[in-house]
Each structure stands twice: as C-alpha cells, then as structure tokens.
Amino acid sequence: MNLAVLGATGSIGSQTLEVARRRGHRILALASRRASPEFWRLVDEFRPEAYAFEQGDGEAAFGRRVTGESALTELALWPGVDTVVLAVTGFAGLPPLLAALRAGRRVAAATKEAIIAGGDLLRGAVANGLLLPVDSEHAAAFQLLRGRAEGAVRRLIITTSGGALRDWPLERLADARPEDALRHPNWSMGNLITIDSATLMNKGIELIEAHVLFGLPLERLDVWIHPTQIVHALCETVDGALYASLARPDMKLPIEQALSHPEVPVGALRPLEPEDMAELRFSRPDDQRYPSLRLCRDAGTIGGTMPAVLTAADQVAAGAFLAGDIPFPSIVPLVASVLDRHEVVESPDFEALAAADRWARRTAEDLLRRSE
Ligand SMILES: NC(=O)c1ccc[n+]([C@@H]2O[C@H](COP(=O)([O-])OP(=O)(O)OC[C@H]3O[C@@H](n4cnc5c(N)ncnc54)[C@H](OP(=O)(O)O)[C@@H]3O)[C@@H](O)[C@H]2O)c1
C-alpha cells in the first residue's frame, strides 16, 4: 500500500511508520513541521517521492521538496497514494483532509482538531468508507457501530483514564506543573494531547468528534472514567444490551485497522487474556473536576464555527500552561472566555473556519497578555 504520512515525526506518525516497516507499505510522501534531524533520517530511510516541512531548510538528494501554504494538500493528493495518514496537530490538517476526501481518496485520520472543525463539511465521509478514524475510542466505536442501524443505537460511550491528575485533590491542582500533567497513566502521546487528557478537554473534543464522524446527537454520547483503558468504547442498543470493544492501549491497533479496512489486520496486537480484565472499573466524570466536558458539549451543540474556536483556543491555553505562563486550573476558563466572545457563523465554509481558527488564537493570546 502507498501512503502519504502527514505529521511523520510525531507520536502517531512514527507509530504509522513502524507499521509501514512491518507490513511493507511504501511511503510516497512525508511531512512534518520542522526539518529536524529525525525528519531527515525518515526521508533518508523511506526515500519518498515528495516531502514537505514548514520550518527550516535543506533538500534531499532524491524526491521533490514541496513548499508553500498548500504543501500538505499537495502531498495528500500526490499521484499513486492509496491512503493519506493525517497525523499533524490542529487546524493545519483540515485542508489536506478535505482535499483528499473530495478527490475520493481514503484518509486514516488522527487529527481530531481538524475533524471537529470540519464538522458538516465531513458529513457522510465515514459512511462512504473514505474517512477512517484513528483515535482509539473512535476506531473502537467504528467497529461497534458497523452494521447497526442508527435507530438501534441508544447510546455510545467513550472512555477516559481521567488523565494524569485524576486523583489529585481539587485544591492542589493549582500547583500542578507541566511534568505532573504530562505523566499520562496509559498512553505515550504528544505533549498537547497529554495536557488535553489531564483537563479532559481531549475527551470533550472526542465527544464532538464522535458526533461529526458517526452523526449521533451529543445527547446520545457519553464519557465514562475507566482507569485502565482496556475498554475503549461501549455501544448500548435499544434492547438494553451493552457491547464493548476491548484491547490493550496501543495506537498501532487503530492505525492498522484504519489502513487495512475493510480487511482485519492479522496479528496487529497481542490479545488480552482473562486475567488482564480482572479489574474493569468505571465511574462518571465529576463536573467540578472536569468543567471541560460541559464546555465541549455546549460548543458541539452550538456547532458552526464554535468547535474550530474551541480547539484553537485550547491549543493556545494548553501551550501557555506548558510554557509555565498559566496554572493548570486556568486552561479551561481561558478557553471558555474565548468561546464567550465568539460570534458564531452557522454552516461555515472552509474560509469561515480558517478565519475562526485565526480569530480564536489571536483572542486567546490577547487574553493571556491582558492577564499577565
Ligand atoms: N498521540 C496519540 O496517541 C493520539 C491519539 C489519538 C489522536 N491523536 C491526534 O493525532 C494528532 C497528532 O498527535 P501526536 O500526538 O502524534 O502529535 P505530535 O507527537 O505532537 O506530532 C505532530 C506531528 O505533526 C507535525 N506537524 C504539526 N503541525 C504541522 C504542520 N502545520 N505541518 C506539517 N506538519 C506538522 C509535527 O512535526 P514536528 O515534529 O516537526 O513538530 C509532528 O510530526 C493530534 O491531532 C492528536 O490529537 C493522537
């Protein structure tokens, strides 16, 4: 299989490349943000026909360097690519995602910020087999929902570990340092998504992602805390049965499932044994500890440009916490302040979404400066 891997040096990108090495997939196009030593090492190893980066300089002795604002889109549309793996962070993922889908090309998509920003523009893309979710909960939900009529599903539940600060007393959260919040109990991921896991903003964004991907209303989507994260998603049907999808927490499974769909990837993961499932605990997230969930539900219900604003503001806020500029409990209120100031555009086109993304970043940065 021929792949374009956008975000090749990141957590999802490098796990995709591990899968590619093992399964013998060819990498026709590669992109990252920076021309880092790791990026050049990958170019050297995979010898793609085309590659791109935003920051830095240099050229390889082979392949074509694609430059300019539409470089990611050009790579997504590179001739001969069977599947685009979308593993960049943020809104930058939306143009290549839309372009690939419009061209009828399959996309294994991890970039949840682009999915929730895209909203209605992505409608039907999962049902027609072009958009394949890579987020572990959504990949699990995709398997659970396959072949079920929408009317048969009463509720879809996605799980969360509760993040690195789950057991911290509420009054101590203001003392949490970036290194505390970066200690995720089950997954090793990029820094921003790990901070988002601690605030549960990541899970709130995933609620909207499930709504966009599967077309289920937000009232039928739920989040449960499940510390070991062996169960990734549960599907309740109208007869009262509950179906669960269980696997070891390892992103290579959803990556392989997305790449092989509709085939089942043989031996993608070591299966669970009964003793691994001895302790399956679940609880409901507490609104006081995790105000992000309500905020995300509201943003998803309003729709239009609001989800794009949510994720852009969140990236600035989580980045400010990582830089030591704001305390942990200020992340969600900063995002809420940006949402409060936003004038929503209903049924936005791409330009309106891009403008909302820029506006949200600017507004979040202004608010940060004013609070200094
Ligand atoms: N990590 C996980 O387990 C996981 C699970 C589910 C979903 N996701 C989602 O998958 C996406 C990627 O997450 P991650 O954890 O892999 O992030 P990450 O480790 O920070 O990696 C991001 C990758 O994208 C590249 N990149 C960022 N902005 C870019 C741009 N404008 N143009 C080109 N390349 C760009 C980065 O390049 P540089 O290295 O040069 O900065 C890097 O290769 C996120 O949307 C995240 O929410 C991640």
The ligand as a MOL file (V3000), in Angstrom:
LIG
                    3D

  0  0  0     0  0            999 V3000
M  V30 BEGIN CTAB
M  V30 COUNTS 48 52 0 0 0
M  V30 BEGIN ATOM
M  V30 1 N -0.6680 10.5100 20.1200 0
M  V30 2 C -1.7520 9.7750 20.2170 0
M  V30 3 O -1.7610 8.6920 20.8020 0
M  V30 4 C -3.0360 10.2680 19.5770 0
M  V30 5 C -4.1940 9.5030 19.7060 0
M  V30 6 C -5.3400 9.9230 19.0700 0
M  V30 7 C -5.3430 11.0800 18.3130 0
M  V30 8 N -4.2250 11.8320 18.2240 0 CHG=1
M  V30 9 C -4.2470 13.0660 17.4250 0
M  V30 10 O -3.3160 12.9120 16.3650 0
M  V30 11 C -2.7340 14.1650 16.0440 0
M  V30 12 C -1.2320 14.0470 16.1860 0
M  V30 13 O -0.9420 13.7740 17.5490 0
M  V30 14 P 0.5140 13.3800 18.0510 0
M  V30 15 O 0.3510 13.0090 19.4720 0
M  V30 16 O 1.1090 12.4140 17.0880 0 CHG=-1
M  V30 17 O 1.2340 14.8030 17.9450 0
M  V30 18 P 2.7840 15.1090 17.9650 0
M  V30 19 O 3.5500 13.9930 18.5690 0
M  V30 20 O 2.9200 16.4770 18.5100 0
M  V30 21 O 3.1670 15.1380 16.3920 0
M  V30 22 C 2.6050 16.0370 15.4920 0
M  V30 23 C 3.2400 15.8200 14.1280 0
M  V30 24 O 2.6770 16.7350 13.1860 0
M  V30 25 C 3.7280 17.5870 12.6600 0
M  V30 26 N 3.1030 18.8750 12.4150 0
M  V30 27 C 2.4650 19.6790 13.2970 0
M  V30 28 N 1.9730 20.7610 12.6750 0
M  V30 29 C 2.3130 20.6370 11.3660 0
M  V30 30 C 2.1260 21.4490 10.2130 0
M  V30 31 N 1.4900 22.6130 10.2950 0
M  V30 32 N 2.6010 20.9910 9.0220 0
M  V30 33 C 3.2570 19.8100 8.9410 0
M  V30 34 N 3.4650 19.0030 9.9950 0
M  V30 35 C 3.0140 19.4290 11.1870 0
M  V30 36 C 4.8220 17.5550 13.6990 0
M  V30 37 O 6.0760 17.9120 13.1490 0
M  V30 38 P 7.3130 18.3200 14.1270 0
M  V30 39 O 7.7690 17.0440 14.7940 0
M  V30 40 O 8.3420 18.8500 13.2010 0
M  V30 41 O 6.7870 19.3460 15.0950 0
M  V30 42 C 4.7410 16.0770 14.0860 0
M  V30 43 O 5.3020 15.2930 13.0700 0
M  V30 44 C -3.3560 15.1830 17.0210 0
M  V30 45 O -4.4430 15.7920 16.4120 0
M  V30 46 C -3.8350 14.3200 18.1730 0
M  V30 47 O -4.9300 14.9040 18.8520 0
M  V30 48 C -3.0700 11.4440 18.8280 0
M  V30 END ATOM
M  V30 BEGIN BOND
M  V30 1 1 1 2
M  V30 2 2 2 3
M  V30 3 1 2 4
M  V30 4 1 4 5
M  V30 5 2 4 48
M  V30 6 2 5 6
M  V30 7 1 6 7
M  V30 8 2 7 8
M  V30 9 1 8 9
M  V30 10 1 8 48
M  V30 11 1 9 10
M  V30 12 1 9 46
M  V30 13 1 10 11
M  V30 14 1 11 12
M  V30 15 1 11 44
M  V30 16 1 12 13
M  V30 17 1 13 14
M  V30 18 2 14 15
M  V30 19 1 14 16
M  V30 20 1 14 17
M  V30 21 1 17 18
M  V30 22 2 18 19
M  V30 23 1 18 20
M  V30 24 1 18 21
M  V30 25 1 21 22
M  V30 26 1 22 23
M  V30 27 1 23 24
M  V30 28 1 23 42
M  V30 29 1 24 25
M  V30 30 1 25 26
M  V30 31 1 25 36
M  V30 32 1 26 27
M  V30 33 1 26 35
M  V30 34 2 27 28
M  V30 35 1 28 29
M  V30 36 1 29 30
M  V30 37 2 29 35
M  V30 38 1 30 31
M  V30 39 2 30 32
M  V30 40 1 32 33
M  V30 41 2 33 34
M  V30 42 1 34 35
M  V30 43 1 36 37
M  V30 44 1 36 42
M  V30 45 1 37 38
M  V30 46 2 38 39
M  V30 47 1 38 40
M  V30 48 1 38 41
M  V30 49 1 42 43
M  V30 50 1 44 45
M  V30 51 1 44 46
M  V30 52 1 46 47
M  V30 END BOND
M  V30 END CTAB
M  END
